[in-house]
């Protein structure tokens, strides 16, 4: 029995509590206006707003996911590499056990890791991830990156060579891996299949040899890096695009500066951009809401990450207004093309030498300088 049905059935009782009056109104404000995209081969509905969980510790993410579900989020994005699938599974189980919804109300995404990017490991990792999530299936399973690393069987982490380079699996074969992914879908372990961080040529190769073509592509996408050509390609092939880092990943700045010695200048201040703030002021919205609405209004799914209840609420409140054509054009002009890319994966030392590294043109351009 859904929470919406319970609230409606007991409406008079609910009204006796100011807390539940607020909750009822907020719940219907979010859920009633939530937009969905239909996935091409299963007709499943994917919420256009999800909760990103990268760089969120297990201790924090368990309470955050429960809180987000209470606020109306129904789409949770995670990955093996995020090391938080168990915590997310605990939060979802508790939310369901507390009678607040059912598994069918939710859309859960996770990803095959770089250390499992081979046909022989797909089922092993998916089974492990389902066990951690305490679920019989996920709604979407993505290949996280197009390249593969050799796997330490004890730690399930990448093997590191003596020179500090990551040990590359030079035999990465997308086609054979995808075939096993299709088998997992047929077995009911995942409802839908997709890719993440693949380039157009790599996607096209899988489409040409697949029975179930990719239904979703998750990539870095924000106002400074809008990926118009790749989005057009995906639209032509009925592939839904999901944007990670839709706000320019402000929360990842300290992580990359401290761990990988990135320049702070590599992270754009989209939330402080004058154009974004001017549009936000005209709508009585926050800059984050404008940036998210900009993408959702173009049928891009967004998965902003936050552990703050205030920002979780703000990020979900993007369906009660629309941007004008003039405002859309102003935001389109912020696009910096490849100069706007934040994540090139070169923090994994030596990854550019993998035959399936997706941004070869970046290293070629660097060599010419």
C-alpha positions as CSV (number, residue, x, y, z in Angstrom):
1,X,0.0,0.0,0.0
2,X,1.5,3.3,-1.0
3,X,2.1,6.3,1.3
4,X,-0.1,8.4,-1.0
5,X,-3.0,6.1,-0.5
6,X,-2.6,5.9,3.2
7,X,-2.5,9.7,3.5
8,X,-5.6,10.2,1.3
9,X,-7.5,7.5,3.2
10,X,-6.7,9.1,6.5
11,X,-6.9,12.7,5.4
12,X,-9.0,13.9,8.3
13,X,-6.8,12.2,10.8
14,X,-3.7,13.6,9.1
15,X,-5.0,17.2,9.4
16,X,-4.9,17.0,13.2
17,X,-1.2,17.2,13.1
18,X,0.6,20.3,11.8
19,X,3.7,18.2,11.0
20,X,1.7,15.8,8.9
21,X,-0.1,18.7,7.2
22,X,3.2,20.0,6.1
23,X,4.4,16.6,5.1
24,X,1.3,15.8,3.1
25,X,1.5,19.1,1.2
26,X,5.2,18.7,0.6
27,X,4.9,15.1,-0.5
28,X,2.2,16.0,-3.1
29,X,4.1,19.0,-4.2
30,X,7.1,16.9,-5.1
31,X,5.5,13.7,-6.3
32,X,2.6,15.3,-8.0
33,X,4.9,17.4,-10.2
34,X,7.7,14.9,-10.7
35,X,8.5,14.4,-14.4
36,X,9.5,11.1,-15.9
37,X,11.1,9.9,-19.1
38,X,10.1,6.6,-20.7
39,X,12.8,4.1,-21.4
40,X,12.6,2.9,-25.0
41,X,12.7,-0.9,-24.7
42,X,10.8,-1.6,-21.4
43,X,8.5,1.5,-21.2
44,X,9.7,1.9,-17.6
45,X,9.4,5.4,-16.2
46,X,12.6,7.0,-15.0
47,X,12.3,10.0,-12.7
48,X,14.1,13.0,-14.1
49,X,15.4,13.9,-10.7
50,X,17.5,11.5,-8.7
51,X,19.8,11.6,-5.7
52,X,23.5,11.3,-6.6
53,X,25.6,9.5,-3.9
54,X,29.2,9.7,-5.0
55,X,31.6,11.0,-2.3
56,X,29.1,10.3,0.4
57,X,30.3,8.1,3.3
58,X,28.2,5.1,4.4
59,X,27.5,6.7,7.8
60,X,26.1,9.8,6.1
61,X,24.4,8.3,3.1
62,X,22.1,5.9,5.0
63,X,20.3,8.8,6.8
64,X,20.5,11.0,3.7
65,X,18.7,8.4,1.5
66,X,16.0,7.8,4.1
67,X,15.5,11.5,4.4
68,X,15.4,11.9,0.6
69,X,12.8,9.2,0.2
70,X,10.7,10.9,2.8
71,X,11.0,14.1,0.9
72,X,9.7,12.5,-2.3
73,X,12.8,11.3,-4.1
74,X,12.3,8.0,-5.9
75,X,15.4,7.7,-8.0
76,X,18.7,6.8,-6.2
77,X,22.0,6.5,-8.1
78,X,24.9,4.6,-6.8
79,X,27.9,2.4,-7.9
80,X,30.2,-0.3,-6.7
81,X,33.0,2.2,-6.7
82,X,31.1,4.5,-4.3
83,X,31.4,2.0,-1.5
84,X,28.0,2.8,-0.2
85,X,25.6,0.2,-1.7
86,X,25.2,-1.5,1.7
87,X,24.2,1.7,3.4
88,X,21.7,2.6,0.6
89,X,20.3,-0.9,0.8
90,X,19.8,-0.5,4.6
91,X,18.0,2.9,4.1
92,X,15.7,1.6,1.4
93,X,14.8,-1.5,3.4
94,X,14.1,0.5,6.5
95,X,11.9,2.9,4.5
96,X,9.9,0.0,3.0
97,X,9.7,-1.8,6.4
98,X,8.4,1.4,8.0
99,X,5.4,1.2,5.6
100,X,6.3,4.3,3.6
101,X,6.4,2.7,0.2
102,X,7.3,-0.4,-1.9
103,X,10.2,-1.4,-4.0
104,X,8.2,-0.8,-7.1
105,X,7.9,2.8,-6.2
106,X,11.6,3.3,-6.6
107,X,14.1,3.5,-9.4
108,X,17.6,2.2,-8.3
109,X,20.7,2.6,-10.5
110,X,24.1,1.0,-9.9
111,X,27.1,0.3,-12.1
112,X,29.5,-2.4,-13.1
113,X,33.0,-1.3,-11.9
114,X,36.1,-0.7,-13.8
115,X,37.7,-3.8,-12.1
116,X,34.8,-6.0,-13.4
117,X,34.6,-4.7,-16.9
118,X,34.8,-8.1,-18.6
119,X,32.2,-10.7,-19.6
120,X,33.4,-13.2,-17.0
121,X,32.9,-10.8,-14.1
122,X,29.5,-9.2,-14.9
123,X,27.3,-11.7,-13.1
124,X,29.7,-12.0,-10.2
125,X,29.6,-8.3,-9.5
126,X,25.9,-7.8,-10.1
127,X,25.1,-10.6,-7.7
128,X,27.4,-9.0,-5.1
129,X,25.8,-5.6,-5.6
130,X,22.3,-6.9,-5.3
131,X,23.3,-8.7,-2.1
132,X,24.7,-5.4,-0.7
133,X,21.6,-3.5,-1.8
134,X,19.3,-6.2,-0.3
135,X,17.4,-6.3,-3.6
136,X,16.3,-8.9,-6.1
137,X,16.9,-6.5,-9.0
138,X,18.0,-3.0,-9.9
139,X,16.1,-0.8,-12.3
140,X,19.2,0.2,-14.3
141,X,22.6,-1.3,-14.5
142,X,25.4,0.7,-16.3
143,X,28.9,-0.1,-17.4
144,X,30.6,2.6,-15.3
145,X,33.5,3.4,-17.6
146,X,34.6,2.0,-21.0
147,X,38.1,1.0,-19.9
148,X,39.0,-1.8,-17.5
149,X,41.6,-2.4,-14.8
150,X,43.0,-5.7,-13.5
151,X,41.3,-6.6,-10.3
152,X,42.9,-7.6,-6.9
153,X,40.8,-10.6,-6.0
154,X,41.2,-10.0,-2.3
155,X,40.2,-6.4,-2.1
156,X,38.2,-6.0,-5.4
157,X,40.2,-2.9,-6.1
158,X,42.5,-2.0,-9.1
159,X,46.0,-3.5,-9.2
160,X,48.6,-0.8,-9.0
161,X,52.0,-1.3,-10.8
162,X,55.3,-0.6,-9.1
163,X,55.6,2.7,-11.0
164,X,52.2,3.9,-9.7
165,X,50.3,3.3,-12.9
166,X,47.0,1.4,-12.8
167,X,47.3,-2.1,-14.2
168,X,45.2,-1.9,-17.4
169,X,43.1,-4.8,-18.7
170,X,44.1,-4.4,-22.4
171,X,41.6,-7.0,-23.5
172,X,38.5,-5.0,-22.5
173,X,35.7,-6.2,-24.9
174,X,32.5,-4.1,-24.8
175,X,30.5,-6.5,-27.0
176,X,31.1,-9.6,-25.0
177,X,30.5,-7.7,-21.8
178,X,27.2,-6.3,-23.1
179,X,26.0,-9.8,-24.2
180,X,26.3,-10.9,-20.6
181,X,24.6,-7.7,-19.4
182,X,21.7,-8.7,-21.8
183,X,21.5,-12.1,-20.2
184,X,21.3,-10.5,-16.7
185,X,18.4,-8.4,-18.0
186,X,16.6,-11.5,-19.3
187,X,17.1,-13.2,-15.9
188,X,15.4,-10.3,-14.2
189,X,18.4,-9.1,-12.3
190,X,18.1,-5.6,-13.9
191,X,15.2,-4.0,-15.6
192,X,17.2,-1.8,-18.0
193,X,20.8,-1.5,-19.3
194,X,23.0,1.5,-20.0
195,X,26.4,3.0,-20.2
196,X,28.4,5.7,-18.5
197,X,31.3,7.8,-19.8
198,X,31.3,6.2,-23.2
199,X,31.9,8.2,-26.3
200,X,29.8,8.2,-29.5
201,X,31.8,5.6,-31.4
202,X,31.8,3.2,-28.4
203,X,28.1,3.5,-28.0
204,X,27.5,3.0,-31.7
205,X,29.5,-0.2,-31.7
206,X,27.4,-1.6,-28.9
207,X,24.2,-0.5,-30.6
208,X,25.2,-2.3,-33.8
209,X,25.7,-5.7,-32.2
210,X,23.1,-5.6,-29.4
211,X,19.7,-7.2,-28.9
212,X,18.8,-4.7,-26.2
213,X,20.5,-1.4,-27.1
214,X,21.6,0.9,-24.3
215,X,18.7,2.8,-22.9
216,X,20.5,5.4,-20.8
217,X,23.9,7.2,-21.0
218,X,25.2,8.8,-17.9
219,X,27.8,11.5,-18.4
220,X,29.2,14.7,-17.0
221,X,26.8,17.4,-18.1
222,X,26.3,21.0,-16.8
223,X,26.0,24.5,-18.1
224,X,29.8,24.8,-18.9
225,X,29.9,21.4,-20.6
226,X,26.6,20.7,-22.4
227,X,27.6,17.9,-24.8
228,X,25.2,18.9,-27.5
229,X,26.5,16.6,-30.2
230,X,26.5,13.6,-27.9
231,X,23.0,14.4,-26.7
232,X,21.8,14.7,-30.3
233,X,23.3,11.2,-31.1
234,X,21.5,9.8,-28.0
235,X,18.2,11.4,-29.0
236,X,18.5,9.9,-32.5
237,X,18.9,6.4,-30.9
238,X,16.2,6.8,-28.1
239,X,18.9,6.9,-25.4
240,X,18.0,8.9,-22.3
241,X,20.9,11.1,-21.1
242,X,21.6,11.4,-17.3
243,X,23.7,14.3,-16.1
244,X,26.1,13.8,-13.3
245,X,27.7,16.9,-11.8
246,X,24.8,19.0,-13.1
247,X,25.9,21.8,-10.8
248,X,29.5,21.6,-11.7
249,X,30.3,19.3,-8.8
250,X,31.1,22.0,-6.2
251,X,31.3,19.3,-3.5
252,X,34.1,17.4,-5.2
253,X,36.5,20.3,-5.4
254,X,38.3,19.6,-2.1
255,X,38.5,15.9,-2.8
256,X,40.3,16.4,-6.1
257,X,42.5,19.3,-5.0
258,X,43.7,17.4,-1.9
259,X,43.9,13.9,-3.2
260,X,44.9,14.4,-6.9
261,X,46.4,17.9,-6.7
262,X,43.9,19.4,-9.2
263,X,43.9,23.1,-9.6
264,X,41.0,24.8,-7.8
265,X,40.4,26.6,-11.1
266,X,39.3,23.3,-12.7
267,X,36.0,23.5,-10.9
268,X,33.6,26.1,-12.2
269,X,31.6,28.4,-10.0
270,X,28.3,27.9,-11.8
271,X,26.3,28.7,-8.7
272,X,28.0,32.1,-8.6
273,X,27.7,32.9,-12.3
274,X,26.0,36.3,-12.9
275,X,23.7,35.0,-15.7
276,X,22.5,32.1,-13.5
277,X,22.0,34.4,-10.5
278,X,20.1,36.9,-12.6
279,X,17.7,34.3,-13.9
280,X,17.3,32.8,-10.4
281,X,16.4,36.3,-9.0
282,X,13.7,36.7,-11.7
283,X,12.0,33.4,-10.8
284,X,12.5,33.7,-7.0
285,X,14.6,30.5,-7.2
286,X,18.2,29.5,-6.2
287,X,21.0,29.2,-8.8
288,X,21.0,25.4,-8.2
289,X,17.3,25.2,-9.1
290,X,17.9,27.2,-12.3
291,X,20.7,24.9,-13.4
292,X,18.7,21.8,-12.7
293,X,15.6,23.1,-14.3
294,X,17.6,24.0,-17.4
295,X,18.6,20.4,-18.0
296,X,15.3,18.8,-16.9
297,X,13.4,21.1,-19.2
298,X,15.4,19.6,-22.1
299,X,14.6,16.0,-21.0
300,X,17.9,15.4,-19.3
301,X,17.8,13.4,-16.1
302,X,19.7,15.0,-13.2
303,X,21.3,13.4,-10.2
304,X,22.6,16.2,-7.9
305,X,24.3,15.0,-4.8
306,X,23.6,16.6,-1.4
307,X,23.5,15.4,2.2
308,X,21.8,18.6,3.4
309,X,18.0,18.4,4.0
310,X,17.7,22.1,3.0
311,X,19.4,21.5,-0.4
312,X,17.6,18.2,-0.9
313,X,14.3,20.1,-0.7
314,X,15.6,22.9,-2.9
315,X,16.9,20.5,-5.6
316,X,13.5,18.8,-5.7
317,X,11.5,22.0,-6.1
318,X,12.1,22.5,-9.8
319,X,8.8,21.5,-11.3
320,X,6.7,24.5,-10.5
321,X,8.2,26.9,-13.0
322,X,9.7,27.0,-16.4
323,X,12.5,28.9,-18.1
324,X,11.6,31.1,-21.1
325,X,13.2,30.5,-24.6
326,X,15.3,33.6,-24.0
327,X,16.6,32.2,-20.6
328,X,17.3,28.9,-22.2
329,X,19.4,30.6,-24.9
330,X,21.3,32.6,-22.3
331,X,22.3,29.5,-20.5
332,X,23.2,27.7,-23.7
333,X,25.8,30.4,-24.3
334,X,27.6,29.4,-21.2
335,X,28.8,26.2,-22.9
336,X,32.6,26.0,-23.1
337,X,32.8,22.7,-25.0
338,X,35.7,20.5,-24.0
339,X,37.2,23.3,-22.0
340,X,34.3,22.9,-19.6
341,X,35.0,19.2,-18.9
342,X,36.0,18.5,-15.3
343,X,36.4,14.7,-15.2
344,X,38.8,13.2,-17.7
345,X,39.9,10.3,-15.4
346,X,43.5,11.1,-15.7
347,X,43.7,10.9,-11.9
348,X,43.9,7.2,-12.6
349,X,47.6,7.2,-13.6
350,X,48.2,5.7,-17.0
351,X,44.5,5.3,-17.9
352,X,45.1,7.2,-21.2
353,X,47.1,4.3,-22.5
354,X,44.0,2.0,-22.4
355,X,42.7,1.3,-25.9
356,X,39.2,2.2,-24.8
357,X,40.1,5.4,-23.0
358,X,37.2,7.5,-24.3
359,X,38.9,10.9,-24.6
360,X,41.9,10.1,-26.8
361,X,41.4,13.5,-28.5
362,X,42.3,15.2,-25.2
363,X,45.7,13.5,-25.0
364,X,46.3,14.0,-28.7
365,X,45.6,17.7,-28.3
366,X,48.0,17.9,-25.3
367,X,50.8,16.2,-27.3
368,X,50.5,18.9,-30.0
369,X,51.1,21.7,-27.5
